[in-house]
Amino acid sequence: MTDRPRSKRPASGRAEISIELAEPCPRWRAQLARRRALCAAAVEAAIALAKPRLKRRTEVSLVLADDALVRRLNRQWRRIDAPTDVLSFPADDDGLATNAPWLLGDVILAFETVSRAAAEQGKPLADHLRHLVVHGVLHLLGYDHEKPAEAEEMEALETRALARLGVADPYAAERQAAGYG
C-alpha cells in the first residue's frame, strides 16, 4: 500500500516537503494506528533542525518494511547479510530539471528489528520509530556517526528533534552509564 504524497509547507515558508509512505509490511499497520502522522512529524522535525537549504519542493520516501526486505537491501548495498533497524539511501538527483522536486532519498525500516529493539530498550514502538526516522533523514542530509565528533553532532540533532516530538532522549541512559549524565 502506498499513500499519495503528503505535502506540507513548513512554518518558515520554505519549500514544500512531500512524504511518500510505502507499507509493504502489514505488521506496522497492525501495531501503529498513527504511523503516517508519526513518520511525517519525525521527517519534518529532522529537516527543521538540520536546516538544509530547500529551494524547491523536496520529496522523502519512507518504507515500513520487514526484516527480510531490509536484509536483502543490506546484503546488496552494504555487503552485510543481516537485517538492521534502518537503512538510508540518499538520492542522486543531479541532472534533473531545476523545476523538478529535490529527491532527498529513501529511509527503510525493518519491523522485527525495530520492534525488538524498542522492547529490549523499554521504549514505546512509536517513539523508537520516530527516532529512527529522524536518524535516517539526518543521514539523507549528509550527517553521519562514524567519527566521535560526527556522532556527537548527529545525536544532539536527534535528541533535539525528538524533544520537539515529546520523545525522551534516546541517548540519556548511554551517557549516564558513561558518567556524562
C-alpha positions as CSV (number, residue, x, y, z in Angstrom):
1,M,0.0,0.0,0.0
2,T,1.4,3.4,-0.9
3,D,-0.1,6.7,0.2
4,R,-0.3,9.6,-2.1
5,P,2.4,12.1,-1.4
6,R,1.6,14.3,1.6
7,S,2.7,17.9,1.2
8,K,3.1,20.4,3.9
9,R,4.6,23.9,3.8
10,P,7.0,24.4,6.8
11,A,6.2,27.3,9.1
12,S,9.3,29.1,7.8
13,G,7.7,29.4,4.4
14,R,10.4,27.4,2.7
15,A,9.8,24.7,0.1
16,E,7.2,22.1,0.5
17,I,8.1,18.7,1.8
18,S,6.3,15.7,0.3
19,I,6.5,12.4,2.1
20,E,5.8,9.2,0.3
21,L,5.0,6.3,2.6
22,A,5.1,2.7,1.4
23,E,4.0,-0.1,3.8
24,P,4.9,-3.5,2.3
25,C,4.9,-5.0,5.9
26,P,1.4,-5.3,7.3
27,R,2.7,-5.6,10.9
28,W,3.4,-1.9,11.0
29,R,-0.3,-1.2,10.3
30,A,-1.4,-3.7,12.9
31,Q,0.9,-2.2,15.6
32,L,0.7,1.5,15.0
33,A,-2.5,3.2,14.0
34,R,-0.9,6.7,13.7
35,R,2.2,5.6,11.9
36,R,1.7,8.1,9.0
37,A,1.4,11.1,11.3
38,L,4.3,9.9,13.4
39,C,6.6,9.5,10.4
40,A,5.6,12.8,8.9
41,A,6.2,14.7,12.1
42,A,9.6,13.0,12.5
43,V,10.7,13.9,9.0
44,E,9.6,17.5,9.5
45,A,11.4,17.7,12.9
46,A,14.7,16.4,11.4
47,I,14.6,18.8,8.5
48,A,13.6,21.8,10.7
49,L,16.6,21.2,13.0
50,A,19.1,20.3,10.3
51,K,18.0,23.4,8.3
52,P,19.0,22.3,4.8
53,R,18.6,24.9,2.0
54,L,15.3,23.7,0.5
55,K,14.9,25.9,-2.6
56,R,12.3,23.7,-4.2
57,R,9.8,21.1,-3.4
58,T,11.5,18.2,-1.6
59,E,10.4,14.5,-1.6
60,V,11.3,11.9,1.0
61,S,10.4,8.3,0.7
62,L,9.7,6.1,3.8
63,V,9.3,2.4,3.6
64,L,7.9,0.5,6.5
65,A,9.3,-2.9,5.6
66,D,10.2,-6.2,7.3
67,D,13.5,-7.8,8.2
68,A,13.6,-9.9,5.0
69,L,13.5,-6.8,2.7
70,V,16.0,-4.9,4.8
71,R,18.3,-7.9,4.9
72,R,18.2,-8.1,1.1
73,L,19.0,-4.4,0.7
74,N,21.7,-4.5,3.3
75,R,23.3,-7.5,1.6
76,Q,23.1,-5.9,-1.8
77,W,24.3,-2.4,-0.9
78,R,26.4,-2.8,2.2
79,R,27.6,-6.4,1.8
80,I,26.2,-7.2,5.2
81,D,24.0,-10.3,5.2
82,A,21.7,-9.3,8.1
83,P,18.8,-7.1,8.8
84,T,19.3,-3.7,10.5
85,D,16.8,-1.3,12.0
86,V,17.1,1.5,9.4
87,L,18.7,2.0,6.1
88,S,19.1,5.4,4.3
89,F,19.7,5.8,0.6
90,P,20.4,9.4,-0.4
91,A,19.1,10.2,-3.9
92,D,21.3,11.5,-6.6
93,D,19.2,14.0,-8.4
94,D,22.0,15.6,-10.4
95,G,20.8,16.3,-13.9
96,L,17.1,16.8,-13.0
97,A,15.4,19.8,-14.4
98,T,15.5,22.8,-12.0
99,N,11.8,22.7,-11.6
100,A,11.7,19.1,-10.6
101,P,11.4,18.2,-6.9
102,W,14.6,17.6,-4.9
103,L,14.7,13.9,-4.2
104,L,16.2,13.6,-0.8
105,G,16.2,9.8,-0.7
106,D,14.7,6.7,0.9
107,V,14.5,5.6,4.5
108,I,13.7,1.9,5.0
109,L,12.8,0.5,8.5
110,A,12.6,-3.2,9.4
111,F,9.6,-4.1,11.6
112,E,11.0,-7.0,13.5
113,T,14.4,-5.4,14.3
114,V,12.8,-2.1,15.3
115,S,10.1,-3.6,17.5
116,R,12.5,-6.0,19.1
117,A,15.0,-3.2,20.0
118,A,12.1,-1.0,21.3
119,A,11.0,-3.8,23.6
120,E,14.6,-4.5,24.7
121,Q,15.1,-0.8,25.5
122,G,11.7,-0.5,27.2
123,K,10.6,2.1,24.7
124,P,7.2,2.5,23.0
125,L,7.4,1.3,19.4
126,A,6.1,4.7,18.2
127,D,8.9,6.6,20.0
128,H,11.6,4.2,18.5
129,L,10.1,4.5,15.1
130,R,10.2,8.4,15.3
131,H,13.8,8.2,16.5
132,L,14.9,6.0,13.6
133,V,13.0,8.1,11.0
134,V,14.8,11.2,12.4
135,H,18.1,9.3,12.3
136,G,17.5,8.1,8.7
137,V,16.6,11.6,7.4
138,L,19.7,13.1,9.0
139,H,21.7,10.5,7.1
140,L,19.9,11.6,3.9
141,L,21.0,15.2,4.7
142,G,24.7,14.1,5.0
143,Y,25.1,13.6,8.7
144,D,27.0,10.5,9.9
145,H,28.2,8.9,13.1
146,E,31.4,7.2,12.1
147,K,33.7,9.5,14.0
148,P,33.1,10.7,17.6
149,A,32.6,14.3,16.7
150,E,30.2,13.4,13.9
151,A,28.3,11.1,16.2
152,E,28.0,13.8,18.9
153,E,26.6,16.3,16.4
154,M,24.1,13.8,14.9
155,E,23.0,12.6,18.3
156,A,22.5,16.2,19.5
157,L,20.2,16.9,16.5
158,E,18.3,13.7,17.0
159,T,17.8,14.5,20.7
160,R,16.5,18.0,19.9
161,A,14.2,16.8,17.1
162,L,12.8,14.1,19.4
163,A,12.3,16.6,22.2
164,R,10.1,18.6,19.7
165,L,8.0,15.5,19.3
166,G,7.8,14.7,23.0
167,V,10.1,11.7,22.8
168,A,12.6,11.1,25.6
169,D,16.4,11.4,24.8
170,P,17.3,8.0,23.4
171,Y,21.0,8.5,24.4
172,A,20.4,9.6,28.1
173,A,20.9,6.1,29.5
174,E,24.1,5.6,27.5
175,R,25.5,8.9,28.6
176,Q,24.6,8.3,32.2
177,A,26.3,4.8,32.1
178,A,29.4,6.5,30.7
179,G,29.3,9.1,33.5
180,Y,28.2,12.0,31.4
181,G,24.6,12.4,32.5
